[in-house]
Amino acid sequence: MAVRPFVIGVVAVAAVLYVIGLSAVRWWTVGLFERGVADERAARDWYLLAASLGMLIAPLLAFTLVSGLR
């Protein structure tokens, strides 16, 4: 079974978006923790929420971006 180049592009862009999004949330939560605004548990909860939502949003955004750039 052959995989179309479009699918490869969507998966690659989704992975990149997911990693960038999680890195940004991690950077933000570390800043909150260092300023004393949030404790470790709150920072972890935000990170887990972003990871869960990112799994849904990254592929949709990637599909939109790759479709628009075709």
C-alpha positions as CSV (number, residue, x, y, z in Angstrom):
1,M,0.0,0.0,0.0
2,A,1.5,3.3,-1.1
3,V,1.3,6.4,1.1
4,R,0.6,9.7,-0.6
5,P,3.0,12.6,-0.2
6,F,0.2,14.7,1.2
7,V,-0.2,12.3,4.2
8,I,3.5,12.4,4.9
9,G,3.4,16.2,4.8
10,V,0.4,16.4,7.2
11,V,2.0,13.9,9.7
12,A,5.3,15.8,9.6
13,V,3.8,19.2,10.0
14,A,1.5,17.9,12.8
15,A,4.6,16.5,14.7
16,V,6.5,19.7,14.3
17,L,3.5,21.8,15.5
18,Y,3.0,19.4,18.5
19,V,6.6,19.7,19.6
20,I,6.7,23.5,19.2
21,G,3.4,23.8,21.1
22,L,4.5,21.6,24.0
23,S,7.9,23.4,24.2
24,A,6.1,26.8,24.4
25,V,3.8,25.6,27.1
26,R,6.7,24.0,29.0
27,W,8.6,27.3,28.8
28,W,5.5,29.2,30.0
29,T,4.9,26.9,32.9
30,V,8.5,27.0,34.0
31,G,8.2,30.8,34.0
32,L,5.1,30.6,36.2
33,F,6.8,28.3,38.6
34,E,9.9,30.5,38.9
35,R,7.9,33.6,39.5
36,G,6.0,31.8,42.3
37,V,2.6,32.2,40.5
38,A,2.1,28.4,40.2
39,D,3.4,25.4,42.0
40,E,4.8,22.2,40.4
41,R,1.4,20.5,40.4
42,A,-0.3,23.4,38.6
43,A,2.5,23.6,36.0
44,R,2.2,19.9,35.4
45,D,-1.5,20.1,35.0
46,W,-1.2,22.9,32.4
47,Y,1.4,20.8,30.5
48,L,-0.8,17.7,30.5
49,L,-3.8,19.8,29.4
50,A,-1.8,21.2,26.5
51,A,-0.5,17.8,25.6
52,S,-4.0,16.4,25.4
53,L,-5.5,19.3,23.5
54,G,-2.4,19.4,21.2
55,M,-3.0,15.8,20.1
56,L,-6.4,16.9,18.7
57,I,-5.5,20.3,17.4
58,A,-2.1,19.7,15.8
59,P,-3.3,17.3,13.1
60,L,-6.2,19.6,12.2
61,L,-4.0,22.6,11.9
62,A,-1.5,20.6,10.0
63,F,-4.1,19.4,7.5
64,T,-5.3,23.0,7.0
65,L,-1.8,24.3,6.5
66,V,-0.7,21.6,4.1
67,S,-3.9,21.9,2.1
68,G,-3.5,25.6,1.9
69,L,0.1,25.3,0.7
70,R,-0.7,22.8,-2.0
